């Protein structure tokens, strides 16, 4: 199916010999990722290794199609094409945009002491505008966290739209998502259907993380934490946070989805706060 999609959609196919000075930079759920250069070192890329036998091909195709749809969006990691390593055994490399500061979580850890509130508002504005743009297209992400967002030259980049590894299909089983997940999705006798207000909850957590420079709840991913969150436990407001900013993110993580603002409203309020 994947090879048929490549051919039918005229996806650019690169020769592996076009890339040089490759080095491994990570080993994620899809496979290893390599930093590499092209055009005499003037352009940097990431090569992500995949085996289509280990992934949900339809979800991967949907993810890549959405990247093509949003190709001009500055806050979405770009997909350039593929390298057909061994298509007969399902081995491919995805040629992706490179983000030189890594995940947002790592960026905040390394740069936070030097960030001004103007810098934090810059990150927050990009985040909320991106998610609002997705919602305008009726796209619910469902897996928003500080490792799903990359940073390149102080610009946020959405890493993925969908989890496509067969082992990761059910997001509820991923403990790393617990601090960012709408607690209503964990409640007994509730069918866990994702909607826009679930993303709004995650955005609230991310806005807090941008204000603090720390993972929510100290990166605690225990089920005991989930029980506490269901019962109303939230992070504490960081001292010297602008009042309107903290008011906004606490509204976003309200236990009642109906009381959470829309992403369109979140964008308007962040922009108004930044200008005042």
C-alpha positions in Angstrom: 0.0 0.0 0.0 2.7 2.5 0.9 4.7 1.9 -2.3 1.4 2.3 -4.3 0.8 5.6 -2.5 4.3 6.9 -3.3 3.8 6.1 -7.0 0.2 7.3 -7.2 1.0 10.6 -5.5 4.3 11.2 -7.3 6.1 11.4 -4.0 9.7 12.5 -4.5 12.1 9.6 -4.3 15.7 10.4 -3.2 18.8 8.3 -3.7 20.6 7.6 -0.4 23.8 8.7 -2.1 22.4 12.2 -2.2 23.0 12.5 1.6 26.2 12.6 3.5 27.7 13.0 6.9 24.7 11.2 8.5 24.6 10.5 12.2 22.1 8.9 14.4 20.2 11.4 16.6 17.4 9.3 18.0 15.5 6.0 18.2 11.8 6.6 18.3 8.6 4.5 18.1 8.9 4.3 14.2 12.6 3.6 14.1 16.0 5.3 14.1 16.4 8.9 13.0 19.5 10.3 11.4 20.7 13.9 10.9 22.1 14.4 7.4 23.3 17.0 4.9 22.6 17.5 1.2 23.8 19.9 -1.4 27.4 20.3 -0.1 26.1 20.8 3.4 23.9 23.8 2.8 20.7 21.9 3.7 20.0 19.7 6.7 17.4 16.9 6.9 16.3 14.1 9.2 16.0 10.6 7.7 13.5 8.5 9.7 13.7 4.8 9.2 10.4 2.9 9.0 9.3 -0.6 8.3 5.8 -0.6 7.0 5.2 -4.0 8.5 5.4 -2.4 12.0 3.1 0.6 11.4 -0.4 1.4 10.6 0.2 2.3 6.9 -3.1 4.1 6.5 -2.4 6.3 9.5 1.1 7.1 8.2 -0.3 8.0 4.7 -2.9 10.2 6.4 -0.2 11.9 8.4 2.0 12.6 5.4 -1.0 13.7 3.3 -1.8 16.3 6.0 1.8 17.5 5.9 1.4 18.0 2.2 -1.8 19.9 2.7 -0.2 22.2 5.3 3.2 22.3 3.4 3.3 26.1 3.6 2.6 26.2 7.4 5.7 27.4 9.2 4.8 25.4 12.4 4.4 22.0 10.8 7.4 19.8 10.2 7.8 19.3 6.5 7.9 16.0 4.6 10.1 16.1 1.5 10.0 12.5 0.2 11.3 9.0 0.7 14.3 6.8 0.2 13.4 3.3 -1.0 15.9 1.2 0.9 14.3 -2.3 0.5 10.7 -1.8 -0.5 10.3 -5.6 -0.9 10.8 -6.0 2.9 9.1 -2.7 3.8 12.2 -0.7 4.6 12.0 3.1 3.8 13.5 6.3 5.0 11.2 9.4 5.3 13.0 12.6 4.4 11.9 15.2 6.9 12.7 18.8 7.9 15.4 19.1 10.6 14.7 21.0 13.8 18.0 22.2 15.3 16.8 22.7 19.0 15.0 19.3 19.3 11.8 18.8 21.3 10.1 21.8 23.1 10.8 20.0 26.4 14.5 19.9 25.8 14.5 23.5 24.5 12.8 24.8 27.6 15.2 22.8 29.8 18.3 24.3 28.1 17.1 27.8 27.2 14.5 28.7 29.9 16.8 30.9 32.1 17.4 33.2 29.1 13.8 33.4 28.0 11.9 36.7 28.5 8.1 36.8 28.8 8.1 38.2 25.2 9.9 34.9 24.2 7.4 32.8 26.1 4.5 34.7 24.5 6.2 34.1 21.1 6.1 30.3 21.7 2.6 30.4 23.2 1.3 32.4 20.2 2.7 29.9 17.7 1.3 26.9 19.7 -2.2 28.2 20.0 -2.3 29.5 16.4 -1.1 26.1 15.1 -3.8 24.2 17.0 -6.5 26.7 16.1 -5.5 26.2 12.4 -5.9 22.4 12.8 -9.3 22.8 14.4 -10.4 25.1 11.6 -9.8 22.1 9.3 -11.7 19.8 11.8 -8.4 18.1 12.8 -8.1 17.0 16.4 -4.6 16.1 17.3 -5.1 14.2 20.6 -1.5 13.6 21.5 -0.2 17.1 22.3 2.8 17.2 24.6 6.1 18.9 24.8 7.9 16.0 23.0 5.4 16.2 20.1 6.6 19.7 19.3 10.0 20.5 18.0 11.8 23.9 17.9 13.9 25.2 15.0 15.4 28.7 15.2 12.9 29.6 17.9 10.0 28.4 15.7 7.7 25.6 16.9 7.2 22.6 14.6 4.5 20.0 15.0 6.3 16.6 15.0 3.4 14.3 14.0 -0.3 14.3 13.4 -1.1 10.7 14.3 0.6 7.9 16.2 1.2 5.2 13.6 3.2 2.5 15.4 0.9 -0.4 16.0 2.0 -0.7 19.6 1.1 3.0 20.3 -2.3 3.1 18.6 -4.3 3.4 21.9 -3.1 6.7 23.4 -4.6 5.9 26.7 -2.0 3.2 27.3 0.9 5.7 26.9 1.9 6.9 30.4 3.9 9.8 29.0 0.6 11.4 27.9 -1.1 11.2 31.4 -0.2 14.7 32.5 -1.5 16.2 29.2 -4.6 14.1 28.8 -8.1 15.4 29.5 -9.1 13.6 32.7 -12.6 13.0 31.3 -11.1 10.5 29.0 -10.1 8.3 32.0 -13.4 8.4 33.8 -15.3 5.2 34.2 -18.3 4.6 31.9 -17.1 7.4 29.5 -16.4 6.5 25.9 -13.0 8.0 25.1 -13.8 9.9 22.0 -11.4 12.7 21.1 -12.7 16.2 20.3 -11.4 19.7 20.1 -11.8 20.4 23.8 -9.4 17.6 24.6 -6.8 19.5 22.6 -7.7 22.7 24.5 -6.9 20.9 27.8 -3.5 19.8 26.5 -2.8 23.3 25.3 -3.5 24.6 28.8 -0.9 22.2 30.2 1.6 23.3 27.5 1.0 27.0 28.2 1.8 26.3 31.9 4.9 24.4 30.8 6.1 27.3 28.7 5.6 29.6 31.7 7.5 27.3 34.1 10.2 25.6 31.9 9.4 22.3 33.5 7.4 19.2 32.6 4.0 19.1 34.3 3.9 17.3 37.7 7.7 16.8 37.5 7.3 14.4 34.7 5.3 12.1 37.0 3.5 9.6 34.7 1.9 7.3 37.3 -1.7 6.2 37.4 -1.9 7.6 40.9 -1.4 11.0 39.3 -4.3 10.3 36.9 -6.6 9.7 39.9 -5.5 13.0 41.5 -6.1 14.9 38.2 -9.5 13.3 37.8 -10.2 14.7 41.3 -9.2 18.2 40.4 -5.4 18.3 41.0 -3.6 20.8 38.8 -0.2 22.4 38.6 0.5 25.6 40.7 0.7 29.0 39.0 4.3 30.0 38.7 5.2 33.3 40.5 5.3 36.4 38.3 3.2 34.8 35.6 1.0 37.5 34.0 -2.5 37.2 35.5 -4.3 37.0 32.1 -2.0 34.3 31.0 -2.5 32.1 34.0 -6.3 32.7 33.9 -6.3 31.6 30.3 -4.5 28.3 30.9 -6.5 27.5 34.0 -9.7 27.9 31.9 -8.2 25.6 29.3 -7.7 22.8 31.8 -11.1 23.2 33.5 -12.6 19.8 34.3 -15.8 20.7 32.5 -15.1 20.8 28.7 -18.0 23.1 28.2 -16.3 25.8 30.2 -13.0 25.6 28.2 -12.6 28.3 25.6 -12.4 27.5 21.9 -8.9 27.6 20.3 -10.1 30.6 18.3 -10.8 32.4 21.6 -7.5 31.3 23.0 -5.6 32.8 20.0 -7.4 36.1 20.4 -6.7 36.4 24.1 -3.0 35.4 23.7 -2.5 38.0 21.0 -4.4 40.7 23.0 -2.3 39.9 26.1 1.0 40.1 24.1 0.1 43.5 22.7 -0.9 45.0 26.0 
